[in-house]
Amino acid sequence: MIPAVSELTVLGLVREATATLEAAGIDTARQDAEWLLGAVLGLPRFAPYRDPGREASETDAARYRALVTRRAARAPLQHLMGFEDFHGLRLAVTPDVLIPRPETEGLVEWALDVLRDEEAPTVADIGTGSGAIACALARSLPGLVVLAVERSLPALTVASRNIRALGLSRRVKLVAGDLLEPLGSLRGRLDLVIANPPYLPTAVLGSLPPEVAGFEPRDALDGGPDGMAVIRRIIAAAPSVLRPRGWLMMEIGLDQAGPLASLMAAEGFTGITTRRDLLGVLRYIGGQWTEASVAALPRTG
């Protein structure tokens, strides 16, 4: 319970909130307190230290304390602020979409590496969620068109909001449907299929941090018994829409690189490569589709 103190200076409110969040076991208590105050007052995160004597109104202080109470109950900071920054973009997020993670930026960078020399490439972002990958690709490559596929109608609403806010409506097209099923008419026309699919085994979901397990959409996390149920479907369907030498790239989970490389090879993908994230974890897998029956052995990067 947050005490109703008379101290309404911005620095006093941050100190009060930090103590509350620390008591709740939040490791990032101070920075969360700063971000939340900025969201309420429309100030930069570090504004309280530049003008510590500035006072908030009673109304703003009450709003702030309500958000701090929710954060202490482990609601994600991004849900409380209403946004997350991803690949230089500010994206709206709600409980209807997975909060974009920094590690997914590595998948975007890999895709940009292979697309920069293509003329007006066409990409499908499967399970677009907030539209993070689709918007990051389109903003980085002006000639690129992205088909952003999502089966969740509430998630499509969030993605549409982000696409419009970033001025990308002409090049990021939302498609309602499950995985690659709505793209059946595009046989052999895509340069890249990219996805950050659910890849966590069902059994581990209960052990996730409460911010994730209790607030983020289960469908965006649950990859079935071994975490690879959805990924298998993407691998099987991608060849039907990729042009020859077109790419499939995905973010994957722990210990999945080997089995998934074998599956991709069996479907006719060659040059199969895995890459590590900034923490050294094998986080991404990709390969080029070919009709050849024998695929190259995977390379680890």
C-alpha angles and dihedrals in degrees: 000000000000113000116239097235125174093232105110101163112122092240091049091052092050091051092048093048092046091055091049093050093045089053088053091054098252107157093202095047099139097045092044090052090051095048093048094050090050090052092052098044099033090240133134114267095255097042094109090066094051094050105018094165095058111118127220121218120256088250094052091045090053091049090049094050090049090055091047090052090053091048090051086056086057100255105157115264090230092058091051093049093038097228147064129201115235129174091341094312128110108224130190113237133187134172086273093073139047111259107247111251127215091236091063088065086072090061090051091051092051091050091050090052092059097038102048093086094046120099111234096336122200118219135185117213105200116210093007096183106175090005091249099142094038094050094044092052095045094047091050097046113040095194095053126105120202128199103205109201123197133158097198111089094202089052090050088056091055092046091049090053091052095045092052094044091054094047093242101124094115094055106030111063120189117223121191115218149081116296111300097341096102091051096064094117092059097075111172095352107104124094094197141013110198129180145169094199129179104279107163118111111246092239094063097053093088091056095054120111111280091246088063104033095045103038115024122081112271092214089064092053109033112090096173129254095328098022093248105087096104094038091056090056091051092050092049095048102039098078091063093063103032123095116231107290090014116146135244114197128176142170110237142186135249117301092005100105097085099047092043093049088055091050092049092049090051089054092053103265117145135191088036109190136180125204134196128232124232090278092056095254119141094246108153137047130187143164143166121253119237134165090232111120095220117062127200121258113263120263122214117219 
